[in-house]
């Protein structure tokens, strides 16, 4: 028998503190090794902390809504070998399925000292599951609404509080300006339409507009390295690499995972990486490392129907590109009015570091690359 400490995971340098979101076990509960104990929330992600050893949770040091720091002790577990012999053995996968079904593994009929996945689908275990669901349904029956003009107040969660604080801080600490332009998307749309089927068949991922814009951004950053730089105290830090943040939706809101060394990626690698981080974001599987750092960001409000916006910086980055929806508009070409698919784009930047001339020319470089995508293939 010994005491095992439960610690806050190692946090990224950009995360000074986190908040206890929810304990899944109470003081005095018995726990299995690797069983989920508590959710910890930062301004970037929710971390799941599991039990380092099996035993009894004898003390919870930090309660819900309390702030915690990297590697801080938050609970104590008294390990007890006798407990392991008295309870059914389970794998992490079985414990996950049992938790989803609302079933206590010890209550599931099984042979030997281990509960398996097959035990969970037997008729007897289904009966246990139905009983548990009936109890939950009874305890959560909806209440009668008596006032059609009623109001509901809910506390702002820690994630939303941190996002709000961070956005206000960015506005106070940076001199944010935004410059706009419009891009004729016909050339990219034609190229994409011609090759998207072959591209997907070969690389098992769809050819989207994001890879074109990411490639165009990297090319423009190499022409205007000040846009890829950041301010650190009284110094300007120039980065000789392009770590691009791609804003994606998640159940908790917008998150910005970072693609590292994008200048070394092909179109297919960019699309594959974006697809992977989007899935991980939707499943809540992104790590702190995937959300930390970055030298430039891209956000696409167009997927939600946005025509124009002024994106906010993602510090310590000094600039961010906002993409928007594509709408057919009348434009003049060679003295004639024609209809073309047009996207408005916006570049927000920190004017303390980036001059207006560089910002405008940077955005024009992106426009030129998208309107003539052969530039991206020839690197000119």
Legacy VTK file of the C-alpha trace (Angstrom):
# vtk DataFile Version 3.0
C-alpha trace
ASCII
DATASET POLYDATA
POINTS 380 float
0.000 0.000 0.000
1.335 3.464 -0.937
0.216 6.988 -1.816
0.192 7.997 -5.487
-0.016 11.679 -6.468
-2.337 12.840 -9.253
-0.742 15.792 -11.047
-1.747 18.397 -13.604
-0.211 17.433 -16.970
2.718 19.442 -18.269
1.229 22.570 -19.847
2.610 24.466 -22.810
4.707 27.584 -22.153
1.903 29.793 -23.494
-0.518 28.431 -20.863
0.247 29.877 -17.434
-2.617 28.194 -15.599
-5.688 26.018 -16.031
-8.978 25.361 -14.246
-10.468 22.226 -12.738
-13.578 21.693 -14.868
-15.211 18.542 -13.476
-14.327 15.613 -11.220
-15.666 12.284 -12.488
-14.817 10.568 -9.180
-15.511 11.614 -5.626
-13.306 11.399 -2.563
-13.468 7.848 -1.219
-14.251 6.249 -4.606
-12.253 3.282 -5.825
-10.600 3.801 -9.200
-8.922 1.659 -11.829
-5.578 2.442 -13.392
-6.033 4.791 -16.390
-9.649 5.498 -15.420
-10.676 9.105 -16.095
-10.641 11.177 -12.918
-10.994 14.822 -13.856
-11.245 17.286 -16.754
-8.898 20.280 -16.698
-9.693 23.264 -18.903
-7.289 25.789 -20.399
-7.999 28.580 -22.877
-7.009 26.154 -25.626
-8.204 22.656 -24.760
-9.780 20.289 -22.227
-7.316 17.788 -20.772
-8.476 14.441 -19.397
-6.458 13.294 -16.376
-6.541 9.590 -15.552
-5.574 7.608 -12.472
-1.853 6.739 -12.480
-2.550 3.651 -10.328
-5.566 1.656 -9.135
-6.755 2.224 -5.574
-8.887 4.599 -3.515
-9.170 8.336 -4.169
-8.469 9.414 -0.601
-8.123 13.172 -1.126
-9.156 15.771 -3.708
-6.815 18.734 -3.279
-8.260 21.010 -5.950
-12.015 21.307 -6.491
-14.037 22.354 -9.537
-13.441 25.945 -10.750
-10.138 26.229 -8.870
-7.044 27.355 -10.757
-4.133 24.950 -11.086
-0.635 25.119 -12.529
1.511 22.761 -14.549
2.580 19.620 -12.600
0.649 20.696 -9.465
-0.741 17.948 -7.191
-4.550 17.843 -7.411
-5.421 14.544 -5.692
-4.022 11.551 -3.799
-4.704 7.857 -4.453
-4.043 5.134 -1.898
-3.063 2.065 -3.865
-4.546 -1.200 -2.584
-3.585 -4.553 -4.203
-6.421 -6.287 -2.431
-8.887 -4.099 -4.295
-7.517 -5.321 -7.615
-8.224 -8.921 -6.636
-11.793 -8.181 -5.519
-12.886 -6.407 -8.703
-13.139 -7.532 -12.291
-10.197 -6.680 -14.483
-10.955 -4.507 -17.495
-9.070 -2.936 -20.378
-9.310 0.831 -21.094
-11.487 0.055 -24.147
-13.933 -1.996 -22.043
-14.100 0.722 -19.386
-14.867 3.305 -22.063
-17.703 1.217 -23.533
-19.098 0.493 -20.068
-19.046 4.197 -19.189
-20.842 5.084 -22.442
-23.506 2.475 -21.680
-23.835 3.506 -18.031
-22.833 0.051 -16.777
-20.666 -0.910 -13.803
-18.214 -3.536 -15.159
-18.437 -5.434 -11.843
-22.197 -5.857 -12.405
-21.735 -7.460 -15.828
-21.850 -11.298 -15.801
-18.481 -12.648 -16.916
-16.233 -15.669 -16.645
-12.933 -15.584 -14.791
-11.542 -12.345 -13.362
-11.826 -10.205 -16.524
-14.732 -8.454 -18.265
-14.393 -8.423 -22.059
-16.144 -6.505 -24.840
-18.228 -9.576 -25.664
-19.504 -9.684 -22.063
-20.968 -6.196 -22.539
-23.225 -7.276 -25.419
-24.672 -10.389 -23.779
-28.416 -10.347 -22.898
-27.735 -10.130 -19.156
-25.552 -7.048 -19.506
-28.173 -5.441 -21.772
-30.709 -5.873 -18.981
-28.351 -4.069 -16.586
-27.943 -1.301 -19.157
-31.719 -0.921 -19.682
-32.227 -0.669 -15.942
-29.608 2.077 -15.668
-31.132 4.014 -18.560
-34.613 3.797 -17.046
-33.297 5.297 -13.822
-31.593 8.137 -15.674
-34.724 8.876 -17.683
-36.839 9.020 -14.515
-34.463 11.388 -12.757
-34.214 13.714 -15.759
-37.854 14.049 -16.762
-38.527 17.497 -18.297
-40.230 20.109 -16.149
-43.346 21.961 -17.297
-42.742 25.362 -18.864
-45.236 27.815 -17.415
-44.005 31.134 -18.829
-43.339 31.682 -22.526
-41.363 34.843 -21.667
-39.056 33.099 -19.234
-35.295 33.669 -19.129
-32.473 31.277 -18.459
-29.149 32.219 -16.918
-26.151 29.908 -17.048
-22.654 30.632 -15.777
-20.047 31.365 -18.430
-17.715 28.371 -18.602
-13.994 28.727 -18.002
-13.156 28.290 -21.679
-15.424 31.158 -22.722
-14.089 33.341 -19.871
-10.510 32.750 -21.003
-11.358 33.444 -24.643
-13.087 36.694 -23.640
-10.130 37.781 -21.508
-7.685 36.927 -24.256
-9.580 38.818 -26.969
-9.833 41.935 -24.815
-6.118 41.697 -23.968
-5.181 41.445 -27.661
-7.138 44.612 -28.432
-5.350 46.474 -25.625
-1.842 45.154 -26.262
-1.724 45.378 -30.081
-2.297 48.131 -32.640
-4.586 46.124 -34.913
-5.364 47.328 -38.426
-7.083 45.446 -41.244
-6.569 45.737 -44.990
-8.915 44.223 -47.576
-8.831 42.982 -51.139
-10.869 40.856 -53.516
-9.771 37.741 -55.359
-11.100 36.334 -58.608
-11.426 32.634 -57.821
-12.132 31.461 -61.396
-8.651 30.082 -62.120
-8.499 28.095 -58.874
-12.064 26.846 -59.264
-11.339 25.692 -62.820
-8.109 23.966 -61.767
-9.797 22.335 -58.780
-12.748 21.184 -60.871
-10.444 19.613 -63.433
-8.287 17.623 -61.032
-10.260 17.149 -57.802
-11.459 13.633 -58.691
-7.943 12.422 -59.580
-6.536 14.189 -56.516
-8.978 12.499 -54.149
-8.482 9.104 -55.788
-4.702 9.333 -55.373
-4.410 10.960 -51.941
-7.696 9.921 -50.281
-8.503 13.509 -49.342
-10.522 16.237 -51.035
-8.797 19.099 -52.819
-10.104 22.215 -51.087
-9.364 25.914 -51.410
-7.457 25.952 -48.118
-4.359 24.268 -49.579
-4.162 26.924 -52.316
-4.443 29.735 -49.773
-1.959 28.078 -47.409
0.549 27.730 -50.248
-0.073 31.344 -51.272
0.404 32.511 -47.670
3.742 30.676 -47.347
4.945 32.202 -50.625
3.918 35.688 -49.458
5.535 35.200 -46.022
8.817 34.361 -47.712
8.570 37.611 -49.693
7.610 39.652 -46.624
9.278 38.005 -43.587
8.186 40.835 -41.270
4.613 39.474 -41.479
5.921 36.142 -40.165
7.748 37.831 -37.279
6.625 38.584 -33.726
7.414 41.029 -30.937
9.127 39.779 -27.776
9.634 42.647 -25.349
11.777 45.156 -27.229
12.995 42.635 -29.796
11.643 41.498 -33.154
11.796 37.725 -33.614
12.085 36.600 -37.246
11.091 32.984 -37.911
12.783 31.060 -40.710
9.965 28.534 -40.703
6.233 28.735 -41.392
4.026 27.264 -38.661
0.534 28.069 -39.860
-2.522 28.028 -37.599
-5.679 26.803 -39.331
-8.892 27.780 -37.533
-11.353 24.870 -37.310
-14.659 24.383 -35.527
-15.000 22.136 -32.488
-17.844 21.408 -30.045
-16.234 23.932 -27.673
-15.892 26.663 -30.291
-13.191 27.770 -32.699
-9.716 26.346 -32.124
-6.514 26.977 -34.071
-4.274 23.898 -34.406
-0.821 24.542 -35.854
0.630 22.906 -38.969
4.417 22.877 -38.555
6.936 23.597 -41.345
4.241 24.099 -43.963
6.820 25.375 -46.455
7.941 21.737 -46.795
4.436 20.363 -47.481
2.794 19.501 -50.780
-0.834 20.336 -51.572
-1.813 16.794 -50.585
0.083 16.949 -47.280
-1.589 20.245 -46.392
-5.067 18.878 -47.127
-4.346 15.648 -45.233
-3.068 17.517 -42.188
-6.045 19.897 -42.168
-8.443 16.957 -42.429
-6.725 15.169 -39.544
-6.687 18.143 -37.154
-10.324 18.947 -37.993
-11.350 15.411 -37.017
-9.247 15.547 -33.857
-10.772 18.912 -32.950
-14.300 17.564 -33.422
-13.477 14.565 -31.205
-11.766 16.696 -28.554
-8.443 14.940 -29.126
-6.139 17.882 -29.844
-3.086 18.156 -27.601
-1.573 21.268 -26.067
1.394 21.024 -28.423
-0.902 21.067 -31.456
-2.474 24.335 -30.268
0.676 26.152 -29.168
3.002 28.446 -31.084
2.491 29.310 -34.726
3.786 32.220 -36.805
0.663 33.080 -38.842
-3.016 32.049 -38.907
-5.750 31.552 -41.489
-9.466 31.599 -40.674
-12.277 30.872 -43.114
-15.547 32.509 -42.141
-16.836 31.765 -45.623
-17.880 28.257 -44.635
-20.472 29.894 -42.349
-21.576 32.372 -45.019
-19.506 35.384 -43.939
-19.033 38.011 -46.656
-16.488 40.174 -44.841
-14.932 40.396 -41.375
-11.945 41.742 -39.475
-10.204 38.734 -37.866
-8.496 39.188 -34.505
-4.827 38.352 -33.994
-3.775 35.099 -32.372
-0.828 36.236 -30.197
2.120 36.136 -30.256
1.500 36.088 -34.016
1.442 39.469 -35.738
-0.995 38.802 -38.586
-3.978 36.684 -39.610
-5.712 36.143 -42.958
-9.500 36.010 -43.127
-11.147 34.150 -46.015
-14.837 34.600 -46.839
-17.586 33.163 -48.999
-17.376 33.052 -52.795
-20.098 35.002 -54.573
-20.626 35.582 -58.277
-20.225 39.322 -58.896
-19.957 41.567 -61.960
-16.368 42.651 -62.658
-14.650 44.479 -65.501
-12.255 42.467 -67.666
-10.695 43.892 -70.820
-13.286 46.629 -70.959
-16.253 44.286 -70.553
-18.467 43.441 -67.595
-18.378 39.721 -66.825
-19.590 37.558 -63.940
-16.844 35.995 -61.848
-16.646 34.074 -58.523
-15.204 36.654 -56.122
-13.925 36.241 -52.568
-13.225 39.167 -50.273
-10.154 38.643 -48.079
-8.929 40.526 -45.024
-5.511 40.775 -43.399
-5.441 41.959 -39.786
-1.971 42.884 -38.551
-0.122 44.483 -35.656
0.807 47.961 -36.870
3.485 48.215 -34.170
5.527 45.786 -36.246
4.098 45.697 -39.758
3.811 48.837 -41.889
0.756 49.396 -44.046
2.806 49.079 -47.231
4.066 45.628 -46.306
0.587 44.517 -45.261
-1.013 45.675 -48.518
1.737 44.159 -50.679
1.549 40.909 -48.724
-2.181 40.644 -49.426
-1.637 41.540 -53.094
0.955 38.722 -53.315
-1.700 36.281 -52.069
-4.220 37.685 -54.566
-1.759 37.288 -57.454
-0.914 33.710 -56.481
-4.567 32.636 -56.239
-5.621 34.371 -59.449
-2.723 32.701 -61.288
-2.117 29.414 -59.401
0.648 28.392 -61.816
2.787 30.799 -59.758
2.459 28.417 -56.813
3.536 25.438 -58.908
6.502 27.306 -60.425
7.389 29.111 -57.165
7.425 32.555 -58.790
LINES 1 381
380 0 1 2 3 4 5 6 7 8 9 10 11 12 13 14 15 16 17 18 19 20 21 22 23 24 25 26 27 28 29 30 31 32 33 34 35 36 37 38 39 40 41 42 43 44 45 46 47 48 49 50 51 52 53 54 55 56 57 58 59 60 61 62 63 64 65 66 67 68 69 70 71 72 73 74 75 76 77 78 79 80 81 82 83 84 85 86 87 88 89 90 91 92 93 94 95 96 97 98 99 100 101 102 103 104 105 106 107 108 109 110 111 112 113 114 115 116 117 118 119 120 121 122 123 124 125 126 127 128 129 130 131 132 133 134 135 136 137 138 139 140 141 142 143 144 145 146 147 148 149 150 151 152 153 154 155 156 157 158 159 160 161 162 163 164 165 166 167 168 169 170 171 172 173 174 175 176 177 178 179 180 181 182 183 184 185 186 187 188 189 190 191 192 193 194 195 196 197 198 199 200 201 202 203 204 205 206 207 208 209 210 211 212 213 214 215 216 217 218 219 220 221 222 223 224 225 226 227 228 229 230 231 232 233 234 235 236 237 238 239 240 241 242 243 244 245 246 247 248 249 250 251 252 253 254 255 256 257 258 259 260 261 262 263 264 265 266 267 268 269 270 271 272 273 274 275 276 277 278 279 280 281 282 283 284 285 286 287 288 289 290 291 292 293 294 295 296 297 298 299 300 301 302 303 304 305 306 307 308 309 310 311 312 313 314 315 316 317 318 319 320 321 322 323 324 325 326 327 328 329 330 331 332 333 334 335 336 337 338 339 340 341 342 343 344 345 346 347 348 349 350 351 352 353 354 355 356 357 358 359 360 361 362 363 364 365 366 367 368 369 370 371 372 373 374 375 376 377 378 379
